[in-house]
Amino acid sequence: MRLLVIRHGESEADIFNVHEGRADFELTDRGHRQAEAMSKYVKENYRVNKIYFSTLKRATQTAKHLATETNSPLYPEEMLMEFNNGLLAGLDRQTANEKYPRVSVPVHSSLYEQESVLMFRYRADFMLSKILSENDSDSTVAVVTHGGMINQLYRAFFRLPVDAAIFFYTGDTGIHEWLSDGNARSVVRANFAPHSI
């Protein structure tokens, strides 16, 4: 199976320089142009069978661009949403740092009404298992989600420990192309952005 794991385009939160997470901002005009360029590239290079996507606006809007271009069916998945950052959602970074300073806690617990790291990883494991089990081995499936969730999906894909000190960066509409054949898993490309916008 081929997986195209795609981050949403630029959102309003990027302009406002606030903590996004579960704050439900829309794409900017630039973000829409990025999503259009990504969608055209995917249409020209792949035959997408399904699009799973996060239900937050920025990912939903990106996924709709992709569906329009590729004529692929859309499957909304709340479990693909970004990390639930609780009370930090929508706050400017200085205010968030003052009110909610970073504190190290065990992976099973959390602060500030956030979800735990363990629960975030569970959602990624659940969605990866669901997608791999619901689709044929010769399918090409797109997953439109968020930078944090993509990082967790990488960890799930490579079966890394939940507390692994590894981060996989993803830019606006960055495409990660993965192949899964039973237990054999490989990355064809990572964080490829088919635009200069």
PyMOL CGO cylinders between C-alpha atoms (Angstrom):
from pymol import cmd
from pymol.cgo import CYLINDER

trace = [
    CYLINDER, 0.00, 0.00, 0.00, 1.13, 3.51, -0.77, 0.3, 1, 1, 1, 1, 1, 1,
    CYLINDER, 1.13, 3.51, -0.77, 0.40, 6.20, 1.82, 0.3, 1, 1, 1, 1, 1, 1,
    CYLINDER, 0.40, 6.20, 1.82, 0.61, 9.90, 1.03, 0.3, 1, 1, 1, 1, 1, 1,
    CYLINDER, 0.61, 9.90, 1.03, 0.70, 11.63, 4.41, 0.3, 1, 1, 1, 1, 1, 1,
    CYLINDER, 0.70, 11.63, 4.41, 0.12, 15.35, 3.84, 0.3, 1, 1, 1, 1, 1, 1,
    CYLINDER, 0.12, 15.35, 3.84, 0.15, 18.37, 6.12, 0.3, 1, 1, 1, 1, 1, 1,
    CYLINDER, 0.15, 18.37, 6.12, -2.41, 21.13, 5.63, 0.3, 1, 1, 1, 1, 1, 1,
    CYLINDER, -2.41, 21.13, 5.63, -1.48, 24.47, 4.03, 0.3, 1, 1, 1, 1, 1, 1,
    CYLINDER, -1.48, 24.47, 4.03, -0.60, 27.67, 5.84, 0.3, 1, 1, 1, 1, 1, 1,
    CYLINDER, -0.60, 27.67, 5.84, -3.25, 28.62, 8.38, 0.3, 1, 1, 1, 1, 1, 1,
    CYLINDER, -3.25, 28.62, 8.38, -4.26, 31.89, 10.01, 0.3, 1, 1, 1, 1, 1, 1,
    CYLINDER, -4.26, 31.89, 10.01, -2.51, 30.80, 13.22, 0.3, 1, 1, 1, 1, 1, 1,
    CYLINDER, -2.51, 30.80, 13.22, 0.83, 30.90, 11.37, 0.3, 1, 1, 1, 1, 1, 1,
    CYLINDER, 0.83, 30.90, 11.37, 0.22, 34.59, 10.66, 0.3, 1, 1, 1, 1, 1, 1,
    CYLINDER, 0.22, 34.59, 10.66, -1.03, 35.42, 14.17, 0.3, 1, 1, 1, 1, 1, 1,
    CYLINDER, -1.03, 35.42, 14.17, 1.89, 33.48, 15.78, 0.3, 1, 1, 1, 1, 1, 1,
    CYLINDER, 1.89, 33.48, 15.78, -0.34, 31.71, 18.28, 0.3, 1, 1, 1, 1, 1, 1,
    CYLINDER, -0.34, 31.71, 18.28, -0.51, 28.16, 19.58, 0.3, 1, 1, 1, 1, 1, 1,
    CYLINDER, -0.51, 28.16, 19.58, -2.76, 26.30, 17.19, 0.3, 1, 1, 1, 1, 1, 1,
    CYLINDER, -2.76, 26.30, 17.19, -3.32, 22.67, 18.14, 0.3, 1, 1, 1, 1, 1, 1,
    CYLINDER, -3.32, 22.67, 18.14, -7.08, 22.36, 18.60, 0.3, 1, 1, 1, 1, 1, 1,
    CYLINDER, -7.08, 22.36, 18.60, -7.72, 26.04, 17.86, 0.3, 1, 1, 1, 1, 1, 1,
    CYLINDER, -7.72, 26.04, 17.86, -9.74, 25.77, 14.67, 0.3, 1, 1, 1, 1, 1, 1,
    CYLINDER, -9.74, 25.77, 14.67, -8.21, 28.29, 12.26, 0.3, 1, 1, 1, 1, 1, 1,
    CYLINDER, -8.21, 28.29, 12.26, -8.83, 28.32, 8.51, 0.3, 1, 1, 1, 1, 1, 1,
    CYLINDER, -8.83, 28.32, 8.51, -6.32, 28.36, 5.69, 0.3, 1, 1, 1, 1, 1, 1,
    CYLINDER, -6.32, 28.36, 5.69, -4.93, 31.69, 4.53, 0.3, 1, 1, 1, 1, 1, 1,
    CYLINDER, -4.93, 31.69, 4.53, -5.11, 32.68, 0.86, 0.3, 1, 1, 1, 1, 1, 1,
    CYLINDER, -5.11, 32.68, 0.86, -1.54, 31.43, 0.59, 0.3, 1, 1, 1, 1, 1, 1,
    CYLINDER, -1.54, 31.43, 0.59, -2.57, 28.18, 2.26, 0.3, 1, 1, 1, 1, 1, 1,
    CYLINDER, -2.57, 28.18, 2.26, -5.30, 27.66, -0.34, 0.3, 1, 1, 1, 1, 1, 1,
    CYLINDER, -5.30, 27.66, -0.34, -2.77, 28.25, -3.15, 0.3, 1, 1, 1, 1, 1, 1,
    CYLINDER, -2.77, 28.25, -3.15, -0.38, 25.75, -1.54, 0.3, 1, 1, 1, 1, 1, 1,
    CYLINDER, -0.38, 25.75, -1.54, -3.20, 23.19, -1.28, 0.3, 1, 1, 1, 1, 1, 1,
    CYLINDER, -3.20, 23.19, -1.28, -4.12, 23.72, -4.93, 0.3, 1, 1, 1, 1, 1, 1,
    CYLINDER, -4.12, 23.72, -4.93, -0.52, 23.24, -6.05, 0.3, 1, 1, 1, 1, 1, 1,
    CYLINDER, -0.52, 23.24, -6.05, -0.14, 20.12, -3.91, 0.3, 1, 1, 1, 1, 1, 1,
    CYLINDER, -0.14, 20.12, -3.91, -3.39, 18.71, -5.29, 0.3, 1, 1, 1, 1, 1, 1,
    CYLINDER, -3.39, 18.71, -5.29, -2.34, 19.25, -8.89, 0.3, 1, 1, 1, 1, 1, 1,
    CYLINDER, -2.34, 19.25, -8.89, 0.96, 17.51, -8.22, 0.3, 1, 1, 1, 1, 1, 1,
    CYLINDER, 0.96, 17.51, -8.22, -0.76, 14.52, -6.58, 0.3, 1, 1, 1, 1, 1, 1,
    CYLINDER, -0.76, 14.52, -6.58, -3.23, 14.23, -9.46, 0.3, 1, 1, 1, 1, 1, 1,
    CYLINDER, -3.23, 14.23, -9.46, -0.40, 14.21, -12.02, 0.3, 1, 1, 1, 1, 1, 1,
    CYLINDER, -0.40, 14.21, -12.02, 1.69, 11.61, -10.17, 0.3, 1, 1, 1, 1, 1, 1,
    CYLINDER, 1.69, 11.61, -10.17, -0.64, 9.25, -8.29, 0.3, 1, 1, 1, 1, 1, 1,
    CYLINDER, -0.64, 9.25, -8.29, -4.03, 7.60, -8.49, 0.3, 1, 1, 1, 1, 1, 1,
    CYLINDER, -4.03, 7.60, -8.49, -5.56, 8.24, -5.07, 0.3, 1, 1, 1, 1, 1, 1,
    CYLINDER, -5.56, 8.24, -5.07, -8.26, 5.81, -3.97, 0.3, 1, 1, 1, 1, 1, 1,
    CYLINDER, -8.26, 5.81, -3.97, -9.30, 7.48, -0.70, 0.3, 1, 1, 1, 1, 1, 1,
    CYLINDER, -9.30, 7.48, -0.70, -8.58, 10.59, 1.34, 0.3, 1, 1, 1, 1, 1, 1,
    CYLINDER, -8.58, 10.59, 1.34, -8.70, 10.36, 5.14, 0.3, 1, 1, 1, 1, 1, 1,
    CYLINDER, -8.70, 10.36, 5.14, -8.58, 13.76, 6.82, 0.3, 1, 1, 1, 1, 1, 1,
    CYLINDER, -8.58, 13.76, 6.82, -8.66, 15.61, 10.12, 0.3, 1, 1, 1, 1, 1, 1,
    CYLINDER, -8.66, 15.61, 10.12, -11.91, 17.44, 10.80, 0.3, 1, 1, 1, 1, 1, 1,
    CYLINDER, -11.91, 17.44, 10.80, -10.19, 20.68, 11.85, 0.3, 1, 1, 1, 1, 1, 1,
    CYLINDER, -10.19, 20.68, 11.85, -10.85, 23.42, 9.27, 0.3, 1, 1, 1, 1, 1, 1,
    CYLINDER, -10.85, 23.42, 9.27, -7.32, 23.83, 7.94, 0.3, 1, 1, 1, 1, 1, 1,
    CYLINDER, -7.32, 23.83, 7.94, -6.99, 20.12, 7.17, 0.3, 1, 1, 1, 1, 1, 1,
    CYLINDER, -6.99, 20.12, 7.17, -10.56, 19.80, 5.90, 0.3, 1, 1, 1, 1, 1, 1,
    CYLINDER, -10.56, 19.80, 5.90, -10.05, 22.67, 3.46, 0.3, 1, 1, 1, 1, 1, 1,
    CYLINDER, -10.05, 22.67, 3.46, -6.78, 21.15, 2.23, 0.3, 1, 1, 1, 1, 1, 1,
    CYLINDER, -6.78, 21.15, 2.23, -8.42, 17.73, 1.80, 0.3, 1, 1, 1, 1, 1, 1,
    CYLINDER, -8.42, 17.73, 1.80, -11.29, 19.26, -0.18, 0.3, 1, 1, 1, 1, 1, 1,
    CYLINDER, -11.29, 19.26, -0.18, -8.81, 20.81, -2.63, 0.3, 1, 1, 1, 1, 1, 1,
    CYLINDER, -8.81, 20.81, -2.63, -7.25, 17.36, -3.06, 0.3, 1, 1, 1, 1, 1, 1,
    CYLINDER, -7.25, 17.36, -3.06, -10.64, 15.67, -3.51, 0.3, 1, 1, 1, 1, 1, 1,
    CYLINDER, -10.64, 15.67, -3.51, -11.74, 18.22, -6.10, 0.3, 1, 1, 1, 1, 1, 1,
    CYLINDER, -11.74, 18.22, -6.10, -8.58, 17.70, -8.12, 0.3, 1, 1, 1, 1, 1, 1,
    CYLINDER, -8.58, 17.70, -8.12, -8.39, 13.90, -7.87, 0.3, 1, 1, 1, 1, 1, 1,
    CYLINDER, -8.39, 13.90, -7.87, -12.10, 12.99, -7.65, 0.3, 1, 1, 1, 1, 1, 1,
    CYLINDER, -12.10, 12.99, -7.65, -11.25, 10.81, -4.64, 0.3, 1, 1, 1, 1, 1, 1,
    CYLINDER, -11.25, 10.81, -4.64, -13.76, 10.13, -1.85, 0.3, 1, 1, 1, 1, 1, 1,
    CYLINDER, -13.76, 10.13, -1.85, -13.31, 11.88, 1.49, 0.3, 1, 1, 1, 1, 1, 1,
    CYLINDER, -13.31, 11.88, 1.49, -13.31, 10.13, 4.88, 0.3, 1, 1, 1, 1, 1, 1,
    CYLINDER, -13.31, 10.13, 4.88, -13.40, 12.50, 7.89, 0.3, 1, 1, 1, 1, 1, 1,
    CYLINDER, -13.40, 12.50, 7.89, -11.58, 11.22, 10.99, 0.3, 1, 1, 1, 1, 1, 1,
    CYLINDER, -11.58, 11.22, 10.99, -11.61, 13.12, 14.29, 0.3, 1, 1, 1, 1, 1, 1,
    CYLINDER, -11.61, 13.12, 14.29, -8.74, 10.94, 15.52, 0.3, 1, 1, 1, 1, 1, 1,
    CYLINDER, -8.74, 10.94, 15.52, -6.47, 12.60, 12.91, 0.3, 1, 1, 1, 1, 1, 1,
    CYLINDER, -6.47, 12.60, 12.91, -6.86, 15.98, 14.63, 0.3, 1, 1, 1, 1, 1, 1,
    CYLINDER, -6.86, 15.98, 14.63, -3.80, 17.78, 15.95, 0.3, 1, 1, 1, 1, 1, 1,
    CYLINDER, -3.80, 17.78, 15.95, -2.56, 17.39, 19.54, 0.3, 1, 1, 1, 1, 1, 1,
    CYLINDER, -2.56, 17.39, 19.54, -5.17, 18.56, 22.01, 0.3, 1, 1, 1, 1, 1, 1,
    CYLINDER, -5.17, 18.56, 22.01, -3.21, 21.39, 23.61, 0.3, 1, 1, 1, 1, 1, 1,
    CYLINDER, -3.21, 21.39, 23.61, -6.00, 22.32, 26.01, 0.3, 1, 1, 1, 1, 1, 1,
    CYLINDER, -6.00, 22.32, 26.01, -5.76, 25.79, 27.53, 0.3, 1, 1, 1, 1, 1, 1,
    CYLINDER, -5.76, 25.79, 27.53, -2.93, 26.81, 25.20, 0.3, 1, 1, 1, 1, 1, 1,
    CYLINDER, -2.93, 26.81, 25.20, -5.11, 26.62, 22.07, 0.3, 1, 1, 1, 1, 1, 1,
    CYLINDER, -5.11, 26.62, 22.07, -5.31, 30.02, 20.38, 0.3, 1, 1, 1, 1, 1, 1,
    CYLINDER, -5.31, 30.02, 20.38, -3.06, 31.82, 22.88, 0.3, 1, 1, 1, 1, 1, 1,
    CYLINDER, -3.06, 31.82, 22.88, -0.17, 33.97, 21.74, 0.3, 1, 1, 1, 1, 1, 1,
    CYLINDER, -0.17, 33.97, 21.74, 3.13, 32.36, 22.61, 0.3, 1, 1, 1, 1, 1, 1,
    CYLINDER, 3.13, 32.36, 22.61, 4.27, 34.90, 25.20, 0.3, 1, 1, 1, 1, 1, 1,
    CYLINDER, 4.27, 34.90, 25.20, 1.00, 34.69, 27.17, 0.3, 1, 1, 1, 1, 1, 1,
    CYLINDER, 1.00, 34.69, 27.17, 1.06, 30.90, 26.97, 0.3, 1, 1, 1, 1, 1, 1,
    CYLINDER, 1.06, 30.90, 26.97, 4.63, 30.76, 28.29, 0.3, 1, 1, 1, 1, 1, 1,
    CYLINDER, 4.63, 30.76, 28.29, 3.74, 33.02, 31.22, 0.3, 1, 1, 1, 1, 1, 1,
    CYLINDER, 3.74, 33.02, 31.22, 0.46, 31.32, 32.19, 0.3, 1, 1, 1, 1, 1, 1,
    CYLINDER, 0.46, 31.32, 32.19, 1.35, 27.73, 31.36, 0.3, 1, 1, 1, 1, 1, 1,
    CYLINDER, 1.35, 27.73, 31.36, 5.09, 27.12, 31.66, 0.3, 1, 1, 1, 1, 1, 1,
    CYLINDER, 5.09, 27.12, 31.66, 6.51, 23.93, 30.18, 0.3, 1, 1, 1, 1, 1, 1,
    CYLINDER, 6.51, 23.93, 30.18, 6.65, 21.16, 32.78, 0.3, 1, 1, 1, 1, 1, 1,
    CYLINDER, 6.65, 21.16, 32.78, 7.91, 17.63, 32.26, 0.3, 1, 1, 1, 1, 1, 1,
    CYLINDER, 7.91, 17.63, 32.26, 5.31, 14.97, 33.13, 0.3, 1, 1, 1, 1, 1, 1,
    CYLINDER, 5.31, 14.97, 33.13, 5.12, 11.19, 32.54, 0.3, 1, 1, 1, 1, 1, 1,
    CYLINDER, 5.12, 11.19, 32.54, 3.75, 10.17, 29.12, 0.3, 1, 1, 1, 1, 1, 1,
    CYLINDER, 3.75, 10.17, 29.12, 0.48, 8.89, 30.63, 0.3, 1, 1, 1, 1, 1, 1,
    CYLINDER, 0.48, 8.89, 30.63, -0.41, 12.21, 32.29, 0.3, 1, 1, 1, 1, 1, 1,
    CYLINDER, -0.41, 12.21, 32.29, -0.89, 15.82, 31.22, 0.3, 1, 1, 1, 1, 1, 1,
    CYLINDER, -0.89, 15.82, 31.22, -1.36, 19.40, 32.38, 0.3, 1, 1, 1, 1, 1, 1,
    CYLINDER, -1.36, 19.40, 32.38, -3.48, 22.39, 31.33, 0.3, 1, 1, 1, 1, 1, 1,
    CYLINDER, -3.48, 22.39, 31.33, -6.40, 20.25, 30.07, 0.3, 1, 1, 1, 1, 1, 1,
    CYLINDER, -6.40, 20.25, 30.07, -4.21, 18.73, 27.35, 0.3, 1, 1, 1, 1, 1, 1,
    CYLINDER, -4.21, 18.73, 27.35, -4.24, 15.14, 26.17, 0.3, 1, 1, 1, 1, 1, 1,
    CYLINDER, -4.24, 15.14, 26.17, -1.32, 12.99, 27.25, 0.3, 1, 1, 1, 1, 1, 1,
    CYLINDER, -1.32, 12.99, 27.25, 1.54, 12.06, 24.92, 0.3, 1, 1, 1, 1, 1, 1,
    CYLINDER, 1.54, 12.06, 24.92, 0.44, 8.45, 25.33, 0.3, 1, 1, 1, 1, 1, 1,
    CYLINDER, 0.44, 8.45, 25.33, -3.10, 9.23, 24.15, 0.3, 1, 1, 1, 1, 1, 1,
    CYLINDER, -3.10, 9.23, 24.15, -1.75, 11.25, 21.19, 0.3, 1, 1, 1, 1, 1, 1,
    CYLINDER, -1.75, 11.25, 21.19, 0.39, 8.30, 20.15, 0.3, 1, 1, 1, 1, 1, 1,
    CYLINDER, 0.39, 8.30, 20.15, -2.55, 5.93, 20.63, 0.3, 1, 1, 1, 1, 1, 1,
    CYLINDER, -2.55, 5.93, 20.63, -4.62, 7.95, 18.16, 0.3, 1, 1, 1, 1, 1, 1,
    CYLINDER, -4.62, 7.95, 18.16, -1.84, 7.64, 15.57, 0.3, 1, 1, 1, 1, 1, 1,
    CYLINDER, -1.84, 7.64, 15.57, -1.50, 3.88, 16.14, 0.3, 1, 1, 1, 1, 1, 1,
    CYLINDER, -1.50, 3.88, 16.14, -5.26, 3.48, 15.88, 0.3, 1, 1, 1, 1, 1, 1,
    CYLINDER, -5.26, 3.48, 15.88, -5.53, 5.44, 12.64, 0.3, 1, 1, 1, 1, 1, 1,
    CYLINDER, -5.53, 5.44, 12.64, -2.56, 3.72, 11.00, 0.3, 1, 1, 1, 1, 1, 1,
    CYLINDER, -2.56, 3.72, 11.00, -4.02, 0.30, 11.87, 0.3, 1, 1, 1, 1, 1, 1,
    CYLINDER, -4.02, 0.30, 11.87, -7.45, 1.35, 10.59, 0.3, 1, 1, 1, 1, 1, 1,
    CYLINDER, -7.45, 1.35, 10.59, -6.12, 2.69, 7.29, 0.3, 1, 1, 1, 1, 1, 1,
    CYLINDER, -6.12, 2.69, 7.29, -3.88, -0.31, 6.64, 0.3, 1, 1, 1, 1, 1, 1,
    CYLINDER, -3.88, -0.31, 6.64, -6.69, -2.76, 7.42, 0.3, 1, 1, 1, 1, 1, 1,
    CYLINDER, -6.69, -2.76, 7.42, -9.41, -0.98, 5.42, 0.3, 1, 1, 1, 1, 1, 1,
    CYLINDER, -9.41, -0.98, 5.42, -7.53, -0.73, 2.12, 0.3, 1, 1, 1, 1, 1, 1,
    CYLINDER, -7.53, -0.73, 2.12, -6.14, -3.18, -0.43, 0.3, 1, 1, 1, 1, 1, 1,
    CYLINDER, -6.14, -3.18, -0.43, -2.40, -3.72, -0.74, 0.3, 1, 1, 1, 1, 1, 1,
    CYLINDER, -2.40, -3.72, -0.74, -2.34, -2.03, -4.16, 0.3, 1, 1, 1, 1, 1, 1,
    CYLINDER, -2.34, -2.03, -4.16, -4.22, 1.08, -2.95, 0.3, 1, 1, 1, 1, 1, 1,
    CYLINDER, -4.22, 1.08, -2.95, -2.90, 4.61, -2.77, 0.3, 1, 1, 1, 1, 1, 1,
    CYLINDER, -2.90, 4.61, -2.77, -4.35, 6.40, 0.23, 0.3, 1, 1, 1, 1, 1, 1,
    CYLINDER, -4.35, 6.40, 0.23, -3.93, 10.07, 1.15, 0.3, 1, 1, 1, 1, 1, 1,
    CYLINDER, -3.93, 10.07, 1.15, -4.00, 11.21, 4.79, 0.3, 1, 1, 1, 1, 1, 1,
    CYLINDER, -4.00, 11.21, 4.79, -4.40, 14.97, 5.30, 0.3, 1, 1, 1, 1, 1, 1,
    CYLINDER, -4.40, 14.97, 5.30, -3.55, 16.00, 8.82, 0.3, 1, 1, 1, 1, 1, 1,
    CYLINDER, -3.55, 16.00, 8.82, -1.21, 18.13, 10.99, 0.3, 1, 1, 1, 1, 1, 1,
    CYLINDER, -1.21, 18.13, 10.99, 2.50, 18.37, 11.75, 0.3, 1, 1, 1, 1, 1, 1,
    CYLINDER, 2.50, 18.37, 11.75, 2.22, 16.90, 15.23, 0.3, 1, 1, 1, 1, 1, 1,
    CYLINDER, 2.22, 16.90, 15.23, 0.02, 14.03, 14.08, 0.3, 1, 1, 1, 1, 1, 1,
    CYLINDER, 0.02, 14.03, 14.08, 2.36, 13.30, 11.16, 0.3, 1, 1, 1, 1, 1, 1,
    CYLINDER, 2.36, 13.30, 11.16, 5.19, 13.05, 13.66, 0.3, 1, 1, 1, 1, 1, 1,
    CYLINDER, 5.19, 13.05, 13.66, 3.15, 10.53, 15.67, 0.3, 1, 1, 1, 1, 1, 1,
    CYLINDER, 3.15, 10.53, 15.67, 2.20, 8.60, 12.53, 0.3, 1, 1, 1, 1, 1, 1,
    CYLINDER, 2.20, 8.60, 12.53, 5.90, 8.28, 11.68, 0.3, 1, 1, 1, 1, 1, 1,
    CYLINDER, 5.90, 8.28, 11.68, 6.54, 6.87, 15.15, 0.3, 1, 1, 1, 1, 1, 1,
    CYLINDER, 6.54, 6.87, 15.15, 3.67, 4.42, 14.74, 0.3, 1, 1, 1, 1, 1, 1,
    CYLINDER, 3.67, 4.42, 14.74, 4.80, 3.47, 11.21, 0.3, 1, 1, 1, 1, 1, 1,
    CYLINDER, 4.80, 3.47, 11.21, 8.33, 2.68, 12.40, 0.3, 1, 1, 1, 1, 1, 1,
    CYLINDER, 8.33, 2.68, 12.40, 7.13, 1.22, 15.73, 0.3, 1, 1, 1, 1, 1, 1,
    CYLINDER, 7.13, 1.22, 15.73, 9.25, 3.66, 17.73, 0.3, 1, 1, 1, 1, 1, 1,
    CYLINDER, 9.25, 3.66, 17.73, 8.88, 3.98, 21.52, 0.3, 1, 1, 1, 1, 1, 1,
    CYLINDER, 8.88, 3.98, 21.52, 6.29, 6.54, 22.60, 0.3, 1, 1, 1, 1, 1, 1,
    CYLINDER, 6.29, 6.54, 22.60, 8.99, 8.62, 24.33, 0.3, 1, 1, 1, 1, 1, 1,
    CYLINDER, 8.99, 8.62, 24.33, 11.54, 8.48, 21.49, 0.3, 1, 1, 1, 1, 1, 1,
    CYLINDER, 11.54, 8.48, 21.49, 13.39, 11.80, 21.23, 0.3, 1, 1, 1, 1, 1, 1,
    CYLINDER, 13.39, 11.80, 21.23, 12.93, 11.96, 17.46, 0.3, 1, 1, 1, 1, 1, 1,
    CYLINDER, 12.93, 11.96, 17.46, 11.04, 14.59, 15.46, 0.3, 1, 1, 1, 1, 1, 1,
    CYLINDER, 11.04, 14.59, 15.46, 10.00, 14.49, 11.80, 0.3, 1, 1, 1, 1, 1, 1,
    CYLINDER, 10.00, 14.49, 11.80, 9.55, 17.99, 10.38, 0.3, 1, 1, 1, 1, 1, 1,
    CYLINDER, 9.55, 17.99, 10.38, 6.75, 18.84, 7.95, 0.3, 1, 1, 1, 1, 1, 1,
    CYLINDER, 6.75, 18.84, 7.95, 6.24, 22.15, 6.13, 0.3, 1, 1, 1, 1, 1, 1,
    CYLINDER, 6.24, 22.15, 6.13, 3.04, 23.53, 4.60, 0.3, 1, 1, 1, 1, 1, 1,
    CYLINDER, 3.04, 23.53, 4.60, 1.44, 20.84, 2.37, 0.3, 1, 1, 1, 1, 1, 1,
    CYLINDER, 1.44, 20.84, 2.37, 4.55, 18.67, 2.79, 0.3, 1, 1, 1, 1, 1, 1,
    CYLINDER, 4.55, 18.67, 2.79, 4.02, 15.21, 1.31, 0.3, 1, 1, 1, 1, 1, 1,
    CYLINDER, 4.02, 15.21, 1.31, 5.45, 12.07, 2.93, 0.3, 1, 1, 1, 1, 1, 1,
    CYLINDER, 5.45, 12.07, 2.93, 5.27, 9.01, 0.67, 0.3, 1, 1, 1, 1, 1, 1,
    CYLINDER, 5.27, 9.01, 0.67, 5.35, 5.67, 2.49, 0.3, 1, 1, 1, 1, 1, 1,
    CYLINDER, 5.35, 5.67, 2.49, 5.08, 2.07, 1.31, 0.3, 1, 1, 1, 1, 1, 1,
    CYLINDER, 5.08, 2.07, 1.31, 3.73, -0.72, 3.48, 0.3, 1, 1, 1, 1, 1, 1,
    CYLINDER, 3.73, -0.72, 3.48, 3.92, -4.39, 2.48, 0.3, 1, 1, 1, 1, 1, 1,
    CYLINDER, 3.92, -4.39, 2.48, 3.06, -6.47, 5.49, 0.3, 1, 1, 1, 1, 1, 1,
    CYLINDER, 3.06, -6.47, 5.49, 5.83, -5.92, 8.03, 0.3, 1, 1, 1, 1, 1, 1,
    CYLINDER, 5.83, -5.92, 8.03, 8.08, -4.23, 5.45, 0.3, 1, 1, 1, 1, 1, 1,
    CYLINDER, 8.08, -4.23, 5.45, 7.76, -0.45, 5.67, 0.3, 1, 1, 1, 1, 1, 1,
    CYLINDER, 7.76, -0.45, 5.67, 9.73, 2.20, 3.81, 0.3, 1, 1, 1, 1, 1, 1,
    CYLINDER, 9.73, 2.20, 3.81, 9.80, 5.94, 3.17, 0.3, 1, 1, 1, 1, 1, 1,
    CYLINDER, 9.80, 5.94, 3.17, 10.05, 6.91, -0.50, 0.3, 1, 1, 1, 1, 1, 1,
    CYLINDER, 10.05, 6.91, -0.50, 10.20, 10.65, 0.20, 0.3, 1, 1, 1, 1, 1, 1,
    CYLINDER, 10.20, 10.65, 0.20, 9.73, 12.94, 3.14, 0.3, 1, 1, 1, 1, 1, 1,
    CYLINDER, 9.73, 12.94, 3.14, 8.37, 16.48, 3.44, 0.3, 1, 1, 1, 1, 1, 1,
    CYLINDER, 8.37, 16.48, 3.44, 8.24, 17.12, -0.31, 0.3, 1, 1, 1, 1, 1, 1,
    CYLINDER, 8.24, 17.12, -0.31, 6.42, 20.39, -1.03, 0.3, 1, 1, 1, 1, 1, 1,
    CYLINDER, 6.42, 20.39, -1.03, 5.43, 20.66, -4.71, 0.3, 1, 1, 1, 1, 1, 1,
    CYLINDER, 5.43, 20.66, -4.71, 5.19, 24.45, -4.67, 0.3, 1, 1, 1, 1, 1, 1,
    CYLINDER, 5.19, 24.45, -4.67, 7.30, 27.54, -4.15, 0.3, 1, 1, 1, 1, 1, 1,
    CYLINDER, 7.30, 27.54, -4.15, 4.46, 29.55, -2.64, 0.3, 1, 1, 1, 1, 1, 1,
]
cmd.load_cgo(trace, "trace")
